[in-house]
Amino acid sequence: TGDHDKPEGFEVHWLRGTYDAAADSWDWQLLLSDAMNSRYKAGGINFVDGQLYWISDSNVREPFDRGIFRCAPEDITNPAAHEMLFNPDVESGSMIIEDNVIVSAHCAPASHMDTGIIYSPDMGRTWAQYDLKECGRTSPTRMHEKNGEGWFRMDLRRGWVDYGDVLFIKPK
């Protein structure tokens, strides 16, 4: 949650919820609170094979604590246990993982690319970044699981929030 630090405290929080179906209620536990210039200001949270993956869009001041990270879920509060898989050197807040493919994206207002796509075909062993100039200055967001034909769908936002278009990407 959160995107800013405020005088009354941090606004970046990680929560864990447990749902009780019989009672139709949630029990929420605060795992941590931290500054917005930390790896915990994150999106694209995925759980794959017992590991937690996320991408940080830390963006306040250098040094930036951002990139694509992985750890065991129980180690989320221990930064020493986090493995940085890739640092795109730009704000990035969206990511999806499916069939061992990681797709993420640059935040256009902060990127030198028009539409920056971050791609790993092998769960983070190798990486590439692509600039889809034909899409203009957009930020891919709201990444969806592959459809029946194997295409990922993502919304393209002009800047960061204004709706622009839809993009489909199919890994080879």
C-alpha positions in Angstrom: 0.0 0.0 0.0 1.0 3.6 -0.2 3.1 5.8 -2.4 4.5 8.6 -0.1 6.1 9.3 3.2 4.0 11.6 5.4 4.9 13.6 8.6 2.7 11.1 10.6 4.7 8.1 9.2 5.4 5.8 6.3 2.7 5.0 3.8 4.4 1.9 2.3 3.1 -1.2 4.1 3.1 -4.9 3.4 0.2 -6.8 4.9 -0.7 -10.5 5.1 -4.3 -11.5 5.1 -5.9 -14.8 6.2 -9.4 -15.4 5.0 -11.8 -17.4 7.2 -14.4 -18.8 4.8 -16.7 -20.0 7.5 -16.9 -16.6 9.1 -16.6 -14.8 5.8 -13.9 -12.5 7.3 -10.3 -11.5 6.9 -7.6 -11.2 9.6 -4.9 -8.7 8.5 -1.4 -8.6 10.0 1.1 -5.8 9.3 4.4 -7.3 8.2 6.4 -4.1 7.7 6.3 -0.4 7.1 9.1 1.4 5.3 10.0 4.5 3.4 9.0 5.0 -0.2 12.6 5.0 -1.3 12.9 1.3 -0.5 12.4 -2.0 -2.3 9.2 -2.4 -0.4 7.5 0.3 -2.6 6.5 -2.4 -5.0 4.1 -4.0 -7.5 3.9 -7.1 -9.6 3.9 -9.4 -6.6 4.0 -13.0 -7.7 4.4 -16.4 -5.9 6.1 -19.1 -7.9 7.4 -22.4 -6.6 7.5 -21.3 -3.0 9.3 -18.0 -3.8 8.0 -14.4 -3.6 8.9 -12.2 -6.5 8.3 -8.4 -6.8 9.5 -5.3 -8.6 10.3 -2.1 -6.8 9.7 1.4 -8.2 11.7 3.2 -5.5 12.0 6.7 -7.0 12.8 9.4 -4.4 16.5 10.0 -4.3 19.7 8.1 -5.0 20.7 5.5 -4.1 17.6 3.8 -5.4 16.7 0.5 -3.8 14.9 -0.9 -6.8 14.8 -3.8 -9.1 13.3 -7.3 -9.5 13.7 -9.2 -6.2 13.1 -12.8 -5.0 13.0 -14.4 -1.5 11.1 -17.0 0.5 7.8 -15.4 1.7 8.9 -15.8 5.3 12.0 -13.7 4.6 10.2 -10.6 3.2 11.1 -8.6 6.3 14.8 -9.5 6.0 16.5 -7.6 3.2 19.7 -9.6 3.6 17.7 -12.7 2.3 16.5 -10.9 -0.8 18.1 -11.7 -4.1 18.0 -9.0 -6.8 17.5 -10.7 -10.1 17.6 -7.6 -12.3 17.9 -3.8 -12.0 16.3 -2.0 -15.0 17.7 1.3 -13.6 14.3 2.9 -13.9 11.1 3.0 -12.0 9.0 -0.1 -12.8 5.8 -1.2 -11.0 4.2 -3.9 -13.1 5.2 -7.5 -13.5 3.7 -10.9 -14.3 5.2 -14.4 -14.2 3.8 -17.3 -16.0 5.3 -20.5 -17.5 8.8 -19.4 -16.3 8.5 -16.2 -18.3 8.8 -12.8 -16.5 7.4 -9.7 -18.2 7.7 -6.3 -16.6 7.8 -2.7 -17.8 9.2 0.7 -17.4 7.3 3.7 -16.0 7.3 6.0 -19.0 7.7 9.3 -17.2 10.9 8.1 -15.7 12.2 6.0 -18.7 14.5 6.9 -21.6 12.4 4.4 -23.6 9.1 5.2 -25.2 7.5 1.9 -24.1 10.0 -0.1 -22.1 9.5 -3.9 -21.8 11.6 -6.0 -19.4 11.7 -9.7 -20.4 13.2 -12.9 -19.0 12.3 -16.2 -20.7 13.9 -18.4 -18.0 12.8 -17.1 -14.5 15.5 -14.5 -14.3 18.6 -16.2 -15.5 18.8 -14.0 -18.6 17.2 -10.6 -19.3 16.5 -8.2 -22.1 14.9 -4.8 -22.4 13.0 -3.7 -25.4 11.8 -0.2 -26.5 8.5 -0.5 -28.4 8.7 2.9 -30.0 5.6 2.3 -32.2 3.5 2.5 -29.0 4.6 6.0 -28.2 5.4 7.1 -24.6 3.4 4.7 -22.6 3.6 2.7 -19.4 2.5 -0.9 -19.6 0.3 -1.7 -16.6 -2.3 -4.2 -15.5 -0.6 -7.3 -16.9 -2.9 -10.2 -17.5 -2.3 -14.0 -17.7 -1.8 -15.4 -21.1 -4.9 -16.1 -23.1 -5.7 -19.4 -24.8 -3.4 -18.5 -27.7 -0.4 -17.6 -25.4 -0.6 -13.8 -25.5 0.0 -11.6 -22.4 -2.4 -8.6 -22.3 -1.4 -5.3 -20.8 -3.0 -1.9 -20.6 -0.9 1.0 -22.0 -1.1 4.2 -20.0 -0.1 7.6 -21.3 2.3 8.7 -18.7 1.3 6.6 -15.8 -2.4 6.9 -15.3 -4.3 8.0 -18.4 -5.6 5.2 -20.5 -3.9 4.8 -23.8 -4.4 1.4 -25.5 -3.9 -2.3 -25.1 -0.8 -4.3 -26.0 -0.6 -8.1 -26.5 2.8 -9.8 -26.3 3.5 -13.4 -27.1 6.8 -15.0 -25.9 8.6 -17.2 -28.3 
